[in-house]
């Protein structure tokens, strides 16, 4: 019998901890174990694709929300697919989240640019109308005095 001395029948631990069913002592030089992300998946954390959630939320809120909303959904799909252990789908969702966020950013910049251009053109046009009224250059439909 291992671990039991015959003299006093006391159990003494063996020198090799693996024989007692215990894991070896912690060694900081050993690489970190894989990340457990879901009920059936053990994934190396370097394999997990980026979700671009911050980028997609920013573009959805401040640029062009109709497209940005789909970017946010794809960002969440990255987490869902990683949780399920479906890394190919997670990578696909990651690519789509990034693409949709870039499209949202471009559309948002175009919309904001058009909005500012329209506002400025109305301001300038409004200033011209005011100047004509003050100078008396407005046209009232009469072609001179025919009295």
Secondary structure in CASP SS format (residue, H / E / C, confidence):
PFRMAT SS
TARGET T0000
AUTHOR 0000-0000-0000
METHOD secondary structure of the structure
MODEL  1
X C 1.00
X C 1.00
X C 1.00
X E 1.00
X C 1.00
X C 1.00
X C 1.00
X C 1.00
X C 1.00
X C 1.00
X E 1.00
X C 1.00
X C 1.00
X C 1.00
X C 1.00
X C 1.00
X H 1.00
X H 1.00
X H 1.00
X H 1.00
X C 1.00
X C 1.00
X C 1.00
X C 1.00
X C 1.00
X C 1.00
X C 1.00
X C 1.00
X C 1.00
X C 1.00
X C 1.00
X C 1.00
X C 1.00
X C 1.00
X E 1.00
X E 1.00
X C 1.00
X C 1.00
X C 1.00
X C 1.00
X C 1.00
X E 1.00
X E 1.00
X C 1.00
X H 1.00
X H 1.00
X H 1.00
X C 1.00
X C 1.00
X C 1.00
X C 1.00
X C 1.00
X H 1.00
X H 1.00
X H 1.00
X H 1.00
X H 1.00
X H 1.00
X H 1.00
X H 1.00
X H 1.00
X H 1.00
X C 1.00
X C 1.00
X H 1.00
X H 1.00
X H 1.00
X H 1.00
X H 1.00
X H 1.00
X H 1.00
X H 1.00
X H 1.00
X H 1.00
X H 1.00
X H 1.00
X H 1.00
X H 1.00
X H 1.00
X H 1.00
X H 1.00
X H 1.00
X H 1.00
X H 1.00
X C 1.00
X C 1.00
X H 1.00
X H 1.00
X H 1.00
X H 1.00
X H 1.00
X H 1.00
X H 1.00
X H 1.00
X H 1.00
X H 1.00
X H 1.00
X H 1.00
X H 1.00
X H 1.00
X H 1.00
X H 1.00
X H 1.00
X H 1.00
X H 1.00
X H 1.00
X H 1.00
X H 1.00
X H 1.00
X H 1.00
X H 1.00
X H 1.00
X H 1.00
X H 1.00
X H 1.00
X H 1.00
X H 1.00
X H 1.00
X H 1.00
X H 1.00
X H 1.00
X H 1.00
X H 1.00
X H 1.00
X H 1.00
X H 1.00
X H 1.00
X H 1.00
X H 1.00
X H 1.00
X H 1.00
X H 1.00
X H 1.00
X H 1.00
X H 1.00
X C 1.00
X C 1.00
X C 1.00
X C 1.00
X C 1.00
X C 1.00
X C 1.00
X C 1.00
X C 1.00
X C 1.00
X C 1.00
X C 1.00
END
